[in-house]
Amino acid sequence: MAVLHDPRWTAYTPKLITVLGEGYTFDRFKRDAIAGLTVAIVALPLAMALGIASGASPDKGLITAVVAGFLISALGGSRAQVGGPTGAFVVVVFNVIAQHGYDGLLLATLVAGFILIIAGYAKLGALVKFIPHPVVTGFTAGIAVIIASSEVKDFLGLSIDKVPADFLPKWQAYLGALGSVHATTLAIGLGSLLLILGLRKVAPRVPGFLVAIVVASVAVALLHLPVETIGSRFPHIPAGLPAPALPSISLAKFQAILPSAFTIAFLAGIEALLSAVVADGMIGSRHRSNQELVGQGVANIASALFGGLPATGAIARTATNIRAGALTPVAGMLHALFLLLFILFATNLMAFVPMAALAAILFMVAWGMSEHERFIGLLRMPNGDRAVLLLTFGLTVLVDLTTAIAVGVTLASLLFMLRMSETVQIDADAEGDEDEDIHQRDVLPAGVEVFRIDGPVFFGIASELLDTLRRIGQTPRVIILRMRRVPMFDASGVTTIAEIVRRSTSAGTQIILSGVQPQPLAMLDRVRLGRGNAGVIHAENFPEALRIAASIVNATNAVPTALN
């Protein structure tokens, strides 16, 4: 039993095991069952709509919600996480299917699952906190715009044989086909949209998506309205779950889908962990981020084997689950089982659902994804953050998501390093540290120079440090580098210190490092400049460094030479 309480094992224990170990009563099951049914009602139309928007079919979305949704709750690291297909994947999935076929998507999802498992066991779960908000908001808002744009044809009933995939040609085709707007289709779409908005205002607990789907389907069936439905677009939707099978695998196809697999894994990890954080705030719990990634990985592998789409934690469905009274991961598992019952016994009812009503649902999904208030708030931030936001957003819409994320994260990282470099100070005339109340230039012996470095020494300021020392003109007998306020070195930083030591030694100057902290000291050891190594002298504090410098100056009368 002691092993089960070992933190190394607990971090990779699914929350389901933890809550069952606490004792699972019938009252808890009843509350979880009500919550699971509530979420299933919300997830049913969403899964169908997202399956179609992704370029697949509605049954693929449902299969994903059942298989991946069950495993995300059963194996994940959150008490209330609900998973399934989400809007974040629509753009990626659509493009993968267009480029590599549905079999290519299954292989990409399978590989993404293994990437997520590796990331979990590599303890990368905590890295989500380092993804900048402008990048996340930029690509999610961009995805929202693409999802909404993809539904214009179905919402208006436009007569377009093939809608272009790219954003600008797509809207060019829409504008050219405005004369073919189908009035009945538009009426169904507008009616569904207004019904959803109205229910959100007057009865927010009523599942507006499902009500809109039911009302629109009944109207189309009873009035024999001439609009496109799921049945007319997908006439052969199979009932039940397919048998699991491996997608076809070849080295060429694996290499082709690998970038998409990494994108799917990245999106799945980001959205799942963000959703888990939201759940923690609502229920006062704490998720296990690395186990959450492992659970997401297994769920995506299983989804691919059953012919489903990529899956991740869904923030809106997770929040609905909690508001409905869910206490444990059993609620998410039951939500998947309720959806399975629909697949087994009521798949034929999907045929009556009008495409315009699903387009209205996806408009609402896109609006929720856009996070317009946060987007507007970030536009008030400094120019650098605003540039990251707008560039990520623009590249997502106009180029592709992979490029947008890569450029956004790179630009945000460069911006961070620029700001960090601006906070680092290299002072030749500075007050003493709190425990060393000495004005450093007033107590220097002749032939001694001193510099205090405030902040991390990394590649962003490494060259500046060298330039500062070059400006001395003539090299003194001793240079003291005060480093009590240096929390860390990176490889470039420690290489710069080594270069300073080499140049100073060749010019006959002794380097004294004062107050070196543990991490910089460990890095100096790697380049043989730690305590006890030749080339530098280490002092515990500035007064000790002054005493050592004075003894060196007094012991020699060297002629100054120029610093190379």
N, C-alpha and C positions, 0 to 999 in steps of 0.2 A: 504493500500500500504506500510505502514511503516513496517509491518510484513515481507514483501518480501525482504526488505533490511536488516533485522536483520541477523547478521553473523551466528547465530545458525541455521537459516533456509537456508541461502545461501549455506552453506557447504553441504547441502543435496538437492540442486536444480540441476537437470540434466542440462548440458550445453546447450542442445537443447532449453530448456525454456528460458535460458539467451539470446542466439543468436536470437531467434525469437522475444524476447522483444526489441532487438536493431533495429528491422526492417529487414524484409526479402524480398529482391527485386527479380525481374525476372532474372536480371543479375547474382545475387548470385546463384539462382537456376540453371542457365545454367552452370555455372562453377562447381557447385557441381555434376550436372548430368554427365558432361564429366569425372570428377574424379571418380565418382561411376562406370561408365562403364569401365574405365581403370582398376580399381581395380578388378572388376568382371571378366575381361578377365584373369587377373593374378591368381585370386582365384579359378577359375573353375578347372583347372587341379590339383592345389594343394589340393583342398578339396577332389577330387576323390582319389588322391594318398595317402593322409593322412588317409582317411577312410579305404582303403585297408591295409595300413601298420599297422593300429591299430588292425587288426584282425577282422574288420567288413566288410562292403561292400561300394562301391563308393557312393551310394545314401545316406548312413548315414553321410558321410562327407559333402555332399551337403545340406542335411537337417540342419545340424549344422550351416553351413555358412549362410543359409537363416534365420532361426529362431533366433539363438543366435547372429548372425551378426547384424540383424536389432535391437534387443533390447540393445545390447552393445552400439551401436551408439545413440539410442534414449534415453536411461536412464543413460548413463555413465557420468563421470565428465570431459571428455576431448572433445575438439572441433573437433579433427580429428581422434580419435581412430577407427580402423577397427578391428573387432573381427571375430572369427571362430575357426575351429580346427587348432591346431599347432603341430609342431614336439615335443614339450616338453611333450605332453600327450601320445605319441605313446607307450612308454614303459609301462606306468602305465595302460593304457586302454587295451593293449594286455594282460597283466598279470591278470587284473581283469576279463576279458572275459574268459581267460583260467581257472581261479579258480572258478568263480561264475556264469559264463554264461552271455549272453548279458543282461538279466533281472537284474542281479546283478550290471552290469555297470550302467544301468539306475537308479537304486536305489542309488548307490554311487554318481552319478552326481547330483541327486536330493538333497541328504543330503549335498553335497558340496556347492550347491547353497544357502541353508539355513545358512551354516557356514559362507559363504562370506557375506551374509546380516548382520548376527550378528556381524561379524568383522568390517563391515563398520559403523554400529551404535555404536559399542564400540570404535570407533575412532582409529582403529589399522592401518589405511592407511599409516600413517607416519612411521610405523615400518620397511617398506621395506628398508629404508636407513641403517638399522642396520644389514642387512644380508651381511656378509663379501663377498667381490669379489672372493676370492679363492673358496668359497663354491659354489657360483652361476656359476662361470666359470667351476669348476670341474664337477658339475652334468650336465650342458648343453653340455660340451664336451663329457662326457660319453654317454649321450643320442644320440649325433650325431654319435658316433661310433656304437652304437646298431642299429640305424636306417640304417646306411650304410650296416652293416653286414646282416641285415634282407633282404636286396634287392639283395644280390649276386646271389641267386638261380634264380630269375626272370631275372636278367641282363645277366647271362650266359646261361640260359635255362637248368640248371642241372636237371638230372633225380633223384630226391629224393622224396620218397613218403611223408615223414613227417620230416620237419626240426626241430631239437631239439630247445627248447626255450632258454636254457642257452648258454652263449657266447662261452665257450671253446668246449662243445660238438657240437655246431653249426658249428664252423670252422673245427672241426674234420670230420664232415659229408661232408662239402664242399670239403675238400682236398681229401677225399676218393672218391668223385664223379667227380673229374676234367676230367676224361676220357669221361664223358657224355656231355661235353659242346656242345650246339646246335649252329652251325655256323650262321644260319640265325637270330636266336634270338640275338646272340652277335652282329651281324652286325647292327640290328635295335637299340639295346641299345647304341652301340658306336656312331652310326650315330646321334642319338638323343642328346647324351651328347656333341658331337663335335659341333652340330648345336647350342645348347644353349650357349656353350662357345664362339663360333664365333660371334653370335649375340650380346652377352654382350660386345664384344670387338669392333665391327665395328658399331653396331646400338643398343646402350644400352637402348634406349626408346622403342624398339620393344619388345613385350611380348614373350620372347624366349620360355618359358614353353608351351604356347599355340601353337606357331608355330611348335615346335617339335612334339607335340601331333598330330596336324593336318597333318603334312607331313608324320609322321610314320603311322598314321591311313589310309591315302589315299594310301600309298605304299602297305600296307598289304591288303587293300580291292581290289585294282586294279590288283596287281600281284598275288593275292591269296597265299600269303606267309604262310607257315605252322608254325605259331607261336601262342603262347597263348595270348588271348585277354581278355578284361573285359567280353565280351559276352560269351566266352567259359568257364570262371571261374565262372561267376555270370549270369547264363542264364535267370533268372527271376527277373529283376530289375523293381520295380514298378515305375510308373510315378506319379508325383504330391506329395503333402504332405499328410502323414497319419493323421488320426483323433487323437487328443490328448487323452492320456490315462495314468492312473497311473500304474507304474510297480507293480508287486506283492510284498507285504510287509509282513514280519514276523519278530518277535523279533530275532530269530536265524540268519536270513539273515542280519538284520540290524547290529547286533553285528559283523558279519563276515566282512561286507564291510566298517565298520566305519573307520579303519585305512586308507583304500584306499580313502575314502571320504575326510579325512583330508589332504592326500597327494595331491589330485586333487585341493582342495581349496587353499592349499599353493602354488602350481604351478600356478594356475589361478591368484591368487593375485599378486605374484611376477612378472610374465610376463606382466600382464596388467599394473601394475604401472610402471615397467621399460619402457614399450612401451609408456605410457603416458608422462613420463619424456623426452623420445626421441622426441616425438611430440612437447612438450613445447619448446625444444631447437630449433626446426626447424621453428616454427611459432611465437615464442616470446609470448606464452600464458602461462597460469598456470592452471593445472588441479586440480580438487577437488578429492583428493585421497580417502576419505571415501565414497563419492557418486559413485566413480568408482567401488569400491568393491561392493556396493549395486547393481549397474547396472549389474556387472558380475554375482552376485548371482541370480538375477531374470532371466538373460539370460540362465544360466545353468539349472535352474529349468524348464524353458520353453523348452529347448533343450531336456531334459530328458522326458518331457511329450509327445513330438512329436517323440520320438524314436531316438534322435540324440546323439552325443558324447559330452564330456566336451569341453568347449570353453573358450577362453581368448583373450586378445588383441594381435594382431600379429604385431610385430615390422616391418617386411619387407612390409607387406601390408599397414600398417599405413604410412610408409615413402613414398610408391608409391602413396598413396592417396594425401599426401601433395604436392609431386612433380607434380602431375597432376592438381593441382590448387584448391583443396578442401578448402572451407572456413568455413563450419559448419558441424555438425553431420549429416545433411541431406545427404551428400555424402556417408557416410557409410551405411545409411538406403537404399539409392538407389542401392548401390552395392548388397545388399541382395535381393532387388526386381528384379534386372536384373538376378541374379542367379535363382530366383523363376521362371522366364519366361523360363529359360532353363529346369528346372525340369518339368514344365508343358507341354512343347511342343517339347523338343528335347532329352529326356532321351534315346531314342532308338539309338542315335548316339554314346553313350558311348560304345556300344557293339563292335565297330571297333577299340577301342584304345588298342594297344599292351601293355602287362604288362612290357616288356623291356623298353619301352619309359617312363612309370611311374617310373620304377626303376631309370632311368637316372635323372628324376626330383628329386627324393628323395635323390640321391647322392648329388645333388646340394643343397638341403635343409640341408642335414647333414653337408656339407662343410660350409655353412653359419652359422649354429648353433655352429660349433666347436670353433669359435672365436680364430683361431690358433695364431694370433698375440698377443692377450691378454694372451693366455695360455703360450706362450713362454716368454712373458714379466714377468709373475708371477713366472716363473721358476728361474728368476734372483733375486727374492726377498729373504729375510732371510729364514733360514732353517724352522722356524715354519710355515710361510705362504706357503712355498713350500710343506711341509708335509701335510697341510690341503688340498691344491689343489690336490695333487697326491692321497691322501687317499680317498677323495670324488670321484674323477674320477675313481679310481680302484674299489671302492665299487659299484658305479653305474653300471659299466660294468660287474663285476663278481658276485655281490650279488643282490641287488635291490636298487631302488631309495630311498625308505623310509629309509632304513638303512643308505644309503650314506648321506642323508640330516641330519638325526639325529646325526650321528657320526661327520660329518663335522661341523655342527653348535656348537655341544658340544665342540669339540676340539678347534675351533676358539674362543669360549667364554673363555675356560681355558687359551688359549694363551694370550688373551687380558688381563685377570685378572692377569696373571703372569707379563706381561709387566707393567700393572698399579701398581702392588705391587713393582716393581723395581724402579718406579718413586717416590714412597712415601719415605720421609726421616724423621727420628726421631733423632733430633740433640740435644746433650747436650751442645755443644759449637758452637754457630752460631751467625752471625751478627743480628742486630735488623731489624725489618720491616722497610719499607721506611718511615713510619710516626713515627717510634720509634727507633731513631738512638742510640741504646744502645747495647754494646757488652754484651750478657746476663750473662756470668760468671764473669765479672769484677765487677758487682754491687750487687752480691748476699750477703745477710746477712748470718751469720753463721747459719747452721741448715736448709738451704733452698736449694732445688734442682730445676732445671728448664729444661724442654724439649720442643723443638719446633717441631711440626708435620707439614710437608709439603705434602699435597695431601689428597685424600679421605681416610677415615678410613672404610674399608670394610673387609669382612671375609678373604681376601687374605693377609692382614697385621695385623689382630687382634692379632694373637699369637705372632708376632714379637714385638708388642707394650708391651705386658706383659713380654716377655723375656728381653726387654731392661730395664724395671723397676726392674726386679729381679736382674739384674747385679749391681744394686746400692750397694748391700752388706748389709748396714745398712740403715734403713729407716730414712730420715730426719724428722724434725718437720713439714715442709711444702714442698709440691711438686706443682710447677706451670706447668701446661700444656698450652703452647701457641698454640692457635688454629685459629688464624686469617687466615691462609692459608689452612684450612681444609674446602673444599666446601660442603662435604656431609658425612653422616654416613649411613651405612645400618644396618640391625638388628644385625648382628654380631659385627659391630663396636661399636654400642651404648651399647651392652651387655658387650663388653670388658671394656668400660669406667666404667660401673656400677660395674664390678668385681674389677677394680683397686680401685674404691672408697671404696668398701666393705673391701678389704684387707688392704688398707691404714688406714681406720677408726679403724679397729681392732688392728692395730699396733700403734695407737695414732698419725697418720699423717693426716694433713689437706690438701685436694686437692683444688687448685684454678684453675679455667678454665679462660683463658684470651682470649678476642676477639672472642667469639664463634659466628659463622655466623648463619643466620636464619634457614637453613635446619637442621644443627646439633642441634640447640637449640630446634627446634620442636621435634626432635627425643629424646633429653634428657628429655623433658617434659613428654614423654610417659613412661619413666622409673623413673619419679619423681625425676629427677636431674636437672630440669630447674631452672630458677631464682626464688628465694623465697622458694626453697625446701631445706630440711635439707640434709646434707652430703657433699655438695660442696659449694664453694663460687665462684660467677661469677664476673669477673673484665672486664671493657670495653676495657682496653689495658694493656700492659706490665708494664708501670710505676705505674699504679694503683695497679696491682697485687703485685709489689714489696713493695709498701707502706703497703698493707694488710698483706703480709708475715712478714714484719719487725715488725708490731704491734703484731702479734701472737707470734713470737719468743721472743720479749721483755716481753710479758705478762706471759710467762711460761718458765720453765726450766726443760722440760721433759727429761728423760733418753732415748736415742735411743734404739729401739728394732729391731730385725731382721724381714724383710718382709717375710710373709708366701708365 
